[in-house]
Amino acid sequence: MEVFTGKQAAESYMSTHTLAFSTPELTLTRFALWLGDIVPDPEDKEKTVPRIYTFVEERDFEPVQIIDDEKYVPSGAVRISGIYGSPQDESDSNTKFCSECGGKISATAKFCTNCGTTQN
């Protein structure tokens, strides 16, 4: 995958240009024009390319795991408060069962800590 290394380009631009009295908009405009300048191709000196291509490099990225929003998978993290219930076992008078999975949850829980279903 080709990736533009913007930080490297900005550092290169700032090191060779004085911008002490420029506004941010003017600096950005000048930077964009500087990136568009035609320069000799670093790989083939007989060709010319826009300067922005000199800051594009090939990188390999690890595949990203696709998150399925339709399926809830509990992470094991439990918020300890009255809203989500308590992870500790409670007495029978302070517990109820989840309407979806049947798991034991706090009587005041708004969500099931096992399956994530909203409780009535």
C-alpha positions as CSV (number, residue, x, y, z in Angstrom):
1,M,0.0,0.0,0.0
2,E,1.3,3.4,-0.9
3,V,1.2,5.9,2.0
4,F,1.9,9.7,2.0
5,T,4.4,10.6,4.8
6,G,2.9,14.0,5.6
7,K,5.0,14.6,8.7
8,Q,8.3,14.0,6.8
9,A,7.1,16.4,4.0
10,A,6.1,19.1,6.5
11,E,9.4,18.8,8.3
12,S,11.3,19.1,5.0
13,Y,9.3,22.1,4.0
14,M,9.6,23.9,7.3
15,S,13.4,23.3,7.5
16,T,13.9,25.1,4.1
17,H,11.4,28.0,4.3
18,T,11.0,30.9,6.7
19,L,7.4,31.3,7.8
20,A,7.9,33.6,10.8
21,F,5.4,36.2,9.6
22,S,2.9,34.0,7.7
23,T,-0.6,33.2,8.8
24,P,-1.6,29.5,9.1
25,E,-3.8,29.8,5.9
26,L,-0.9,31.2,3.9
27,T,1.5,28.6,5.3
28,L,-0.8,25.8,4.4
29,T,-1.4,27.3,0.9
30,R,2.3,27.6,0.3
31,F,2.9,24.1,1.6
32,A,0.3,22.7,-0.8
33,L,1.8,24.6,-3.7
34,W,5.3,23.4,-2.7
35,L,4.1,19.7,-2.7
36,G,2.7,20.3,-6.2
37,D,6.0,21.6,-7.6
38,I,7.6,19.5,-10.4
39,V,10.9,18.0,-9.3
40,P,13.3,15.4,-10.7
41,D,12.2,11.8,-10.0
42,P,14.5,10.4,-7.3
43,E,14.5,7.0,-8.9
44,D,14.9,8.2,-12.6
45,K,16.6,11.6,-12.9
46,E,15.4,12.0,-16.6
47,K,11.7,12.0,-15.5
48,T,9.9,14.6,-13.4
49,V,7.2,14.1,-10.9
50,P,5.2,16.3,-8.5
51,R,7.1,16.7,-5.2
52,I,4.3,14.9,-3.3
53,Y,5.4,11.6,-4.9
54,T,8.8,11.9,-3.3
55,F,7.0,11.5,0.1
56,V,5.0,8.5,-0.9
57,E,6.4,5.2,0.3
58,E,5.4,1.5,0.1
59,R,4.3,0.0,3.4
60,D,2.8,-3.3,4.4
61,F,0.1,-3.3,7.0
62,E,-1.3,-6.1,9.1
63,P,-4.8,-7.1,8.1
64,V,-7.4,-5.3,10.3
65,Q,-9.9,-7.5,12.1
66,I,-13.4,-6.7,10.9
67,I,-15.8,-5.9,13.8
68,D,-19.3,-7.3,13.3
69,D,-21.7,-4.7,14.8
70,E,-24.6,-7.2,14.6
71,K,-23.0,-9.6,17.1
72,Y,-22.1,-8.6,20.7
73,V,-19.2,-10.4,22.2
74,P,-18.6,-9.5,25.9
75,S,-15.0,-8.3,26.6
76,G,-15.0,-9.2,30.2
77,A,-14.9,-5.6,31.3
78,V,-17.6,-4.8,33.8
79,R,-18.5,-1.4,35.1
80,I,-18.9,-1.5,38.8
81,S,-21.9,0.7,39.6
82,G,-25.7,0.6,39.9
83,I,-26.2,1.2,36.2
84,Y,-24.7,-2.0,34.9
85,G,-25.0,-4.1,38.1
86,S,-22.3,-5.6,40.2
87,P,-19.9,-8.4,39.1
88,Q,-20.0,-9.9,42.6
89,D,-22.6,-12.5,43.4
90,E,-25.5,-10.9,45.2
91,S,-28.2,-12.4,47.5
92,D,-31.3,-13.8,45.8
93,S,-33.4,-10.7,46.7
94,N,-31.1,-8.4,44.8
95,T,-30.7,-10.5,41.6
96,K,-32.8,-11.2,38.5
97,F,-32.3,-13.2,35.3
98,C,-31.5,-11.8,31.9
99,S,-34.5,-11.8,29.6
100,E,-32.3,-12.9,26.6
101,C,-29.7,-15.4,27.9
102,G,-31.0,-16.2,31.4
103,G,-27.8,-15.2,33.1
104,K,-27.9,-14.0,36.7
105,I,-27.6,-10.2,37.0
106,S,-28.2,-7.4,39.5
107,A,-31.8,-6.4,40.1
108,T,-30.8,-2.8,39.2
109,A,-28.9,-3.7,36.1
110,K,-29.8,-1.9,32.9
111,F,-27.7,-4.3,30.7
112,C,-26.8,-8.0,31.0
113,T,-23.1,-8.5,31.8
114,N,-23.1,-11.8,29.8
115,C,-24.8,-10.9,26.5
116,G,-25.2,-7.1,26.6
117,T,-29.0,-7.1,26.2
118,T,-30.9,-4.0,27.5
119,Q,-33.0,-5.0,30.5
120,N,-36.6,-3.8,31.1
